[in-house]
Amino acid sequence: MTTQKGIAILGSTGSIGTQSLEVIAAYPEFFDLRVLTAHSNADLLIEQAKKYKPQAVVIVDESKYEYVKKALWDDDIVVYAGENSLSEVVTFNEVDTVLTALVGYAGLKPTLAAIAAKKTIALANKETLVVAGELVTREAKANGVNIYPVDSEHSAIFQCLVGEFHNNIEKIYLTASGGPFRGWSKERLSAVTKAQALKHPNWEMGAKITIDSASLMNKGLEVIEAKWLFNLRPEQIDIIVHPQSIVHSLVQFEDGSMKAQMGLPDMKLPIQFALTYPDRFPTDFPRFNFMDYPQLTFEQADRDTFKNLNLAYVAMSLEGTAACALNASNEVVVDAFLNDKIGFLDIAEINEFVLHESKNILKPTYEDFVEVDKLARELANLKIELL
């Protein structure tokens, strides 16, 4: 890599976004930060813009546009506002790679815009592929665009496949920590509090993904994402619970040989690999010591107790817009749980209801995904009100 790579970070104020800025700042000769965006965290966006000096920023919450514009007036940074601006800034000529770290369905439209503009995608927004994997991968192929995964598990699979792309995959294993409630019964889960669910044992993440990890929905979404990233059938994707989070995922090839990618849990490593591939840059990240982990253990995932994981496999087998409906419902119910409107077990119950009650369109257009997302959210909200 001899020239600077122009980077746009969608969702710079979230957990992945802030860690991405640390990675980029460590290699100023290689990266040129061009765009930062935030939904509503105007103060942190302003702080980041003043520190990292991008060409432009977007504040999606239009009510905060004047506040951000005034704060950055003397910094020669162009300020945009509104959701549509996300799809505009990714097309800038100076942008080479778009790191999509938005939360949820909001990542789909700007990712498609970036693909149409032939930008490389570093994908931290798994919902983009969950919602519309067939459409996104088709457009990426048509435009000659590479999608590099940022999720630690998918990055692990990708790293295991480097040099192996011509060899057939027999199966992949995505590892899961099991979250804070590993081994709990349904009876015990019925009394789970928001504070308990927000305490992940190994990773520091945003509130939504932390709740998804506790309910194993995050692992379910990763299963669907893996199907599209690596062109796999549902039966080729398995989940194994690995509480230590050292083995980040594994690939089994058709000769029976297996490759695993290992390391201490640190999101900066997969972020960096997605931005620097095919190169590996030196880091001062903490190193793994085998003596600190004399035992690495593995367990079967409990799909009966943690029903969300099973629902993801059901949605994947149904194809069409089923996963879009499931994701929409999950975004609504997780928000409801975080606002103390429903209990922990209600998350999966409502998701199951919406998945089976939503119309499934087998050959969807982009407009179909928009409509299914909207109707599924309405169904989920209706169910919440009836509880």
RANORSUL-V853369 format. One record per helix or strand. SS is the DSSP state (H for helix, E for strand). FROM is the first residue (numbers start at 1). LEN is the number of residues. If there is no record, write none. Layout:
# RANORSUL-V853369
ss = [SS | SS]
from = [FROM | FROM]
len = [LEN | LEN]
This chain:
# RANORSUL-V853369
ss = [E | H | E | H | E | H | H | E | H | E | H | E | H | E | H | E | H | H | H | H | H | E | E | E | H | H | E | H | H | H | H]
from = [5 | 15 | 31 | 42 | 56 | 62 | 73 | 78 | 83 | 97 | 104 | 120 | 127 | 147 | 152 | 169 | 186 | 194 | 207 | 217 | 234 | 237 | 247 | 258 | 267 | 290 | 299 | 307 | 322 | 344 | 366]
len = [6 | 11 | 8 | 11 | 4 | 10 | 3 | 4 | 7 | 4 | 13 | 4 | 16 | 3 | 10 | 8 | 4 | 4 | 9 | 13 | 3 | 5 | 7 | 5 | 10 | 3 | 2 | 12 | 17 | 14 | 21]
